[in-house]
Amino acid sequence: MSETINLHKDAIDMLRETSRTFFIPISYLSPGLQEAVTSAYLCMRAIDEIEDHPQLQLEDKSNLLRSISLLLSKPFHSNELTAIFHPYNSILPEVTLRLGDWIKLCPPAIVESILNATSTMAKGMADWVLKEWRIKNEEDLNQYTFYVAGLVGVMLSDIWKWYDATETDELLAIAFGRGLQSVNILRNRAEDLERGVDFFPDGWELEDMFMYARHNLALADVYLKDIKPGPIFNFCKIPLALAHGTLDALTEGKEKMSRAAVTEIVSRVVGK
């Protein structure tokens, strides 16, 4: 029992370290649901750190991601994950090296959905790494944002259904993920260009990406209408409200929202 408690504490600590956006809404979730969503987030964060790693070569990134994808798509032992990571132990972050722990945290009844989504995401990321994230048109952008964020929406919908039979529209769930990701692309624009990565399709200006983000966030607003008030609604509403707020701040020429604005939005959503 103490091992489970320690793992839960480690996972929450890791969540606090790795996500300003999701730590807050996850902290409001009820037991069982909180473990499932924390596990899902950390599994996906683990592979995201491989995709974004500044020291890994593209081929190493792709091979690692493909190996993880293949392993998670069938029954496996955590020792096999340890073996995959072993050559990179000195440079991979803790959130990645402990992927096996985050999987253990997940309630058994929903773990297969999370493994499937993480496996699919890892394969999609591996493909885009080898393409060097060269996004030529909106179709490419849709495909990329599906793998790195739309899948998160699909997986969350699976968790909602498992937890309390909440039914949501899959296309709207994908738009929810895409909307959050496109705001991140805008927020991290200068930093991405500095490291030689451009997520804008050929010929797109800032306003084109703003329109893409607004379109998907509008669909995300519709996604919320299928969810009754309560912890799941608040979980979705907080990052969505923060994304809208960030987009407004960026439109006004600010780099991000102020801490006070973030606190005010969260308080408004949870009614505190």
C-alpha positions in Angstrom: 0.0 0.0 0.0 2.8 2.4 0.9 4.4 1.8 -2.5 1.2 2.9 -4.2 1.0 6.0 -2.0 4.7 6.9 -2.7 4.1 6.4 -6.5 1.1 8.7 -6.4 3.1 11.3 -4.5 6.0 11.0 -7.0 3.6 11.3 -9.9 2.0 14.5 -8.5 5.4 16.0 -7.8 6.5 15.2 -11.4 3.2 16.7 -12.7 3.9 19.9 -10.8 7.4 20.1 -12.3 6.4 19.4 -15.9 3.1 21.1 -16.5 1.8 24.5 -15.4 -1.3 24.0 -17.5 -2.4 20.6 -16.4 -1.2 20.4 -12.8 -4.0 22.7 -11.6 -7.0 20.9 -13.2 -5.7 17.5 -12.3 -5.3 18.5 -8.7 -9.1 19.0 -8.5 -10.0 15.5 -9.9 -11.5 12.8 -7.6 -9.6 9.6 -6.6 -9.4 7.1 -9.4 -10.0 9.7 -12.1 -7.0 11.7 -10.8 -4.7 8.6 -11.1 -5.9 7.8 -14.6 -5.4 11.3 -15.9 -2.1 11.8 -14.1 -0.8 8.5 -15.6 -2.0 9.5 -19.1 -0.4 12.9 -18.9 3.0 11.6 -17.7 3.1 8.8 -20.2 2.6 11.3 -23.0 5.0 13.8 -21.4 7.6 11.0 -21.2 7.6 10.5 -25.0 7.2 14.3 -25.7 10.6 14.8 -23.9 12.2 12.4 -26.4 10.7 14.3 -29.4 11.9 17.7 -28.1 15.3 16.5 -26.7 18.1 19.0 -27.7 20.9 16.4 -27.5 19.4 13.4 -29.2 20.1 12.9 -32.9 17.0 12.6 -35.1 17.6 9.0 -35.9 18.0 8.1 -32.2 14.8 10.0 -31.4 12.9 8.1 -34.1 14.3 4.7 -33.1 13.5 5.3 -29.4 10.0 6.4 -30.2 9.3 3.5 -32.5 10.7 1.0 -30.0 8.4 2.4 -27.3 5.4 2.4 -29.6 6.0 -1.3 -30.5 6.5 -2.3 -26.9 3.3 -0.6 -25.6 1.2 -2.2 -28.4 1.6 -5.7 -26.9 1.9 -7.3 -23.4 5.3 -6.3 -22.0 7.4 -6.2 -18.8 8.7 -2.9 -17.4 12.3 -4.4 -17.6 11.9 -4.1 -21.4 11.3 -0.4 -21.1 14.4 -0.1 -18.9 16.4 -1.8 -21.5 15.2 0.5 -24.3 16.2 3.6 -22.2 19.5 2.2 -20.9 21.8 3.6 -23.6 20.3 7.1 -23.0 20.1 7.0 -19.2 22.5 9.9 -18.7 20.6 12.3 -20.9 16.9 11.4 -20.7 14.9 13.2 -18.0 13.4 11.4 -15.1 9.8 11.8 -16.4 10.9 9.7 -19.4 13.0 7.1 -17.6 10.1 6.4 -15.2 7.5 5.7 -17.9 7.0 2.2 -16.4 6.0 3.8 -13.1 3.5 6.1 -14.7 1.9 3.1 -16.4 1.7 1.3 -13.0 -0.1 4.3 -11.5 -3.1 3.9 -13.9 -6.2 2.0 -12.8 -6.1 -1.4 -14.6 -9.6 -1.0 -16.2 -8.4 2.0 -18.3 -4.7 1.3 -18.8 -5.1 -0.3 -22.2 -6.7 2.9 -23.6 -3.7 4.9 -22.3 -1.2 2.4 -23.6 -2.8 2.4 -27.1 -2.9 6.2 -27.3 0.7 6.6 -26.1 1.8 3.9 -28.6 0.0 5.6 -31.5 1.4 9.0 -30.4 5.0 7.7 -30.2 4.8 6.2 -33.7 3.3 9.5 -35.1 6.1 11.5 -33.4 8.7 9.1 -34.8 7.4 9.8 -38.3 7.5 13.6 -37.9 11.0 13.5 -36.3 12.3 11.9 -39.5 10.4 14.6 -41.6 12.2 17.2 -39.4 8.7 18.6 -38.6 8.5 20.0 -42.2 4.9 21.1 -42.3 3.9 22.1 -45.9 0.2 22.7 -45.7 -2.8 22.7 -43.4 -3.3 19.0 -43.9 0.2 18.3 -42.6 -0.5 20.6 -39.6 -3.7 18.7 -38.9 -1.9 15.4 -39.0 0.9 16.6 -36.8 -1.4 18.2 -34.2 -3.5 15.1 -34.2 -0.6 12.9 -33.2 0.8 15.3 -30.5 -2.5 16.7 -29.1 -5.6 15.5 -30.8 -4.9 12.0 -29.5 -4.8 13.4 -26.0 -8.4 14.6 -26.5 -9.5 11.1 -27.7 -7.8 9.4 -24.8 -9.4 11.8 -22.3 -12.8 11.0 -23.8 -12.1 7.3 -23.2 -11.3 8.1 -19.6 -14.5 10.1 -19.1 -16.5 7.2 -20.6 -14.8 4.7 -18.3 -15.2 6.9 -15.2 -18.9 7.9 -15.3 -20.2 7.0 -18.8 -19.7 10.6 -20.1 -20.1 10.5 -23.9 -18.3 13.1 -26.1 -17.8 13.6 -29.8 -14.5 12.3 -31.0 -13.9 15.0 -33.7 -14.6 17.7 -31.1 -12.3 15.9 -28.6 -9.5 16.1 -31.3 -10.2 19.8 -31.9 -9.9 20.3 -28.1 -6.4 18.9 -28.2 -5.5 20.8 -31.4 -6.8 24.1 -30.0 -4.5 23.8 -27.0 -1.5 22.7 -29.2 -1.9 25.6 -31.7 -1.9 28.1 -28.9 1.4 26.4 -27.7 2.8 26.7 -31.2 2.0 30.5 -31.2 3.4 31.0 -27.7 6.6 29.1 -28.4 7.1 30.5 -31.9 10.3 32.5 -31.3 11.9 29.7 -29.3 11.0 27.1 -31.9 12.5 29.2 -34.7 15.7 29.7 -32.7 16.2 25.9 -32.6 15.4 25.6 -36.3 11.9 24.2 -36.1 8.9 25.9 -37.9 5.4 24.4 -37.2 3.7 27.0 -39.5 2.7 25.6 -42.9 4.5 27.1 -45.9 3.3 30.7 -46.6 1.4 31.1 -43.3 1.6 34.3 -41.4 0.9 34.8 -37.7 -2.8 35.6 -38.4 -3.3 32.3 -40.2 -2.2 30.4 -37.1 -4.3 32.6 -34.9 -7.3 31.7 -37.1 -6.5 28.0 -36.9 -6.3 28.2 -33.1 -9.5 30.2 -32.8 -11.3 27.7 -35.0 -10.2 24.7 -33.0 -10.9 26.5 -29.6 -14.4 27.3 -30.8 -15.0 23.6 -31.5 -13.5 22.8 -28.1 -16.1 25.1 -26.5 -18.8 22.9 -28.2 -17.0 19.8 -26.9 -17.6 21.1 -23.4 -21.3 21.3 -23.9 -21.5 17.4 -23.8 -20.0 17.3 -20.3 -22.1 17.9 -17.2 -20.8 20.3 -14.4 -18.4 18.6 -12.1 -14.7 17.6 -11.9 -14.4 16.4 -15.6 -16.0 19.7 -16.8 -13.6 21.7 -14.7 -10.7 19.7 -15.9 -11.5 20.5 -19.5 -12.6 24.1 -18.8 -9.5 25.2 -17.0 -6.9 24.6 -19.8 -9.4 25.7 -22.4 -10.0 29.0 -20.5 -6.2 29.4 -20.1 -5.8 28.8 -23.9 -8.4 31.5 -24.7 -6.7 33.8 -22.2 -3.2 33.1 -23.7 -4.5 33.7 -27.2 -5.9 37.1 -26.1 -2.6 38.0 -24.5 -0.6 37.0 -27.6 -3.0 39.1 -29.7 -2.2 42.1 -27.5 1.5 41.5 -28.1 2.2 40.0 -24.7 4.4 36.9 -24.4 2.0 35.1 -22.0 -0.7 35.6 -19.4 0.3 37.1 -16.0 0.3 34.8 -13.0 -2.6 36.9 -11.6 -4.6 36.4 -14.7 -4.1 32.6 -14.5 -5.2 32.5 -10.9 -8.3 34.6 -11.7 -9.3 32.3 -14.5 -8.9 29.2 -12.5 -10.8 30.7 -9.5 -13.6 31.6 -11.9 -13.9 28.2 -13.4 -13.9 26.2 -10.1 -16.0 28.8 -8.3 -13.6 29.7 -5.6 
